[in-house]
Amino acid sequence: MDWNPHYVYDELERLLYVEQGRFDTFYMVYEGDSMIPAAYLELDYYFLKFVPLAEQDYHNRVNVPRDGVDAFLSQVGLSRQDKFHEYRWHNESSDTIIWSHSDVVLTLYFDPERELGCGYLDYPGETLTDMDGFMFKGCIEIDCKETDPYGVYALYEGDSMDEIHLGNLPPDKLPDAYEYESDYICEYDGERLMRIWMYGTGSDTERFFIYDGDSDMPLYCLNLVNGVTHGATLFRFIYSR
């Protein structure tokens, strides 16, 4: 039995439905010629579920085939010209950490005017592995006069963006927070912090910091959570002059 996802697109390159295994199928619902789905219908062997994709429900995850990037971007309402950030890293396995993927590339697309974004994690050394895509709407502004930009992160509960829980855990607090729980990793480019990986916050949480030119303070942070509840949030940091 083939359990790999099967994707079907229409002539506009919109995803029509995804078959996952024998009994689980997701049908996308569009309004007119819109490239962005308004809802999806999940049909399982035991139940039927209709889920509207309101703005606050837009932090979902999807699999993106390697030849399906343009179709994925079209569904979100973006294009390759909206590429906002790219970050590559290599994971070294050890006695305490066994990584699922050795080489990973994050590609982020974002339209600041519409505050609409998406992206995917690619695994260059694994040609048969789909990319992990995510979508989000909105950009949360953080006043750095009161908050450490490197400490802001988000956790998610349920299916609504209204259930985002913001936390504040600066890098120097990570060893104490994870001493008995699990692991964390901080990656730098020179002295600039580029990525924090945390495991033990109820999910696998990653934060990617985006800088403007040669600035030594981040302008944005992408917060990704992969776990029981997925989530994607973009933060924009405001610095008082």
N, C-alpha and C positions, 0 to 999 in steps of 0.2 A: 504494500500500500504506500502511495506517495503522499508524504505529509508536508512537502514543501509548498509554500504559498503560491497560488496561481493568480496572476493579475490580468484583468481585461480592461482595455481602454477604448474610448469611442474615437470618432474621426477628429474631434477637437483635442485629443490627447488627454481627456479627462478620465480619471479612474472610475470605471463603472462598478466593478465589484472585485472582491478578493476571496478566493476559496482557500481555506486553511484546513487541510485534512478532508475527511469525507463528509463531516456533518456541520462544519462551522463556516458560514459565508457572511461577508459584509457587503451590503449594497449601498452605494453612495447616491444621495438625492440632491439634485441641483435645481435652481430656479432659473428657468429660461436658458440663456446661453452663458450664464455665469460659470467661471472656471473654478469657483470656490464652492465646495459642497455646503449645502444648508443643513444637512442631516445625514445620518446613515442608519440603515436597517440591519440589525444583527440577527441572523437566522441560525439557530442551533438545533440539534436533534431534539432538545427538550423544551426550548423556549424561543420566543420572538421578542425583540427589543428594538424600539425606535428611539433614537437619540438625536435631538436637535443640537446643532453645533453653534450655539450662541457665542457671543464674544468671550464671555467668561469661561467657556468650556473649550478653549482652543490650545491647551497645552498637552495635547495627546501625542502619542508616538506612532510611527508607521514604519514599515519596511520599505526601503527605496531600492529597486533593482539598479544595477550599475548603468544600464542603458535607459533608465527612467528619470534622470535628473530633470530634464526639461519639462516632462509631464508633471512631475512633482511640483516644480516651481510654478507652472501654469495654474495648477489647482489652488495653490496658496495665493496667487495673484502677484507673483514676483517673476523676475527673469535673472539671467546670469549677470546682467549689468548691476544688479543690486547686491553683488557680493560685498560683504562688509568686513570679514575677518577670516583668516585661516591660521590654524596652529597644528603643528605636527609634533609627535613625541614617540619615544620608544620605551616599552616596558621591559624591565629586566626581572625575570622570575628569580625567586630565592627560596630558602628553606621555609620561610613563613608566608610568602605570597606567590601564588601560581596564577599568572594572568591568562585570561581567555584570549587576548589579542596582543601580539608583540608590538606591532606598528599600527598607529592610529593617526588619522587626519580629521580634524574638525573643520568644517566649512560652514560659515554663517552668512546668511543673507538677511538684509534688513533695510526697510524703507523708513527713515526717520519721520517723514511727513505723515505717513499713514500709520506709523508705529506698528508695522506688520512685518513679521519675521519668520524665518524657518532655517533649517540647516540639517546636516547629517554627519554622522561619524562613519568614516570609511576605513577599511582594513586592507591596505595595499597588498599585503602578502597573501591574502586569502581571496583568490579570484572567484570562488563559488559562494562567497558569503555576501548577502545583501547588506546594504548600508542601513544604519539606524537613523531614521528621519524624525524630526520633531517640528512642531509649529507653535507659534505664540502670537498673541495680540497685546499691544500695550507695552509701555516701558516705565518702570517704577523709578521715580526720582528719589535719591537719597541725599539728605543734607549732611555733608561731611563735617559741618561745624560741630555736630553732636554725635556722629557715628563714624567709626573706623571703616573706610571703604573695603578693606581687606577682610573684615569680619562679617559682612552681611551675607546671609544665605537664606534660602527659602525651603520650607518643607510643605508637602501637600497632603491633603486629606480629602477623600471623596472625589467627585467629578467636577467641582466648581472652583474657579479661580478665587471666589470669595473665601475659600477655605485654605488660602495660602497662609502659612505661619512664618513670619520673618524672625530670624535669629541673628545673633551677633557673637561670633566666635573668632577673634583675631588669631593669627598664626601662632603667636607666642603662648596662646592658651590651649592649642591643640594637644601637646603632649600630656597635659593634665587630664584633658577630656577623654583621651583615648588610651590612657595608660593600661586600663584593665579591660578595655572593650574590643578594640580592633586596631586599624591602621590609618595612617594619614601620610600624604606625600605632598611636598611643596616643590615646585619647579621654578627656576629663575632663568632670566636672560640677563647676564651681568648681575646687577642688584635689583632688577625689576622682577617682581613676582608675577609669573605668567599663569600658573595653574595650581589649584589646591584640590587634591583628591581626598575625600573622607569616606570611610566605610564604618558604619556603626551609628549613623544618625537615623536608623530605621530603614535606610536605603543606601544605595551607592550614589553619593553626591559629589559632583565636580563643579568647580568654579573657574572660569576662564576670564582673565583680566585683559582689557583692550585699552591701549594707550594712544594718545594723540601725538604723532610725531616722536620727538625725543623726550617728551615729558616723563618725569619720574613718578607721576601719580596717575592711576588709571582713570579713564573717562567713562568706561562701561565695564560691566561684569555680566557674563552669561552664566546663569545657574541652571545646571542640568541634574535631574534626579532620575535614576533608573532603579526601580524596585517594585514594591507592592503597588504603589501609586506613582506613576510617572509625572514629571513636570518639567517645564522650561520657562524661565523668567529672565528678562533682560533688565538690569539695573543701570541707571545713568546717575553719575555722581556729580553733585553740585558743590563747588568750592566757593566759599565766601571770599571776596576780595578785600 
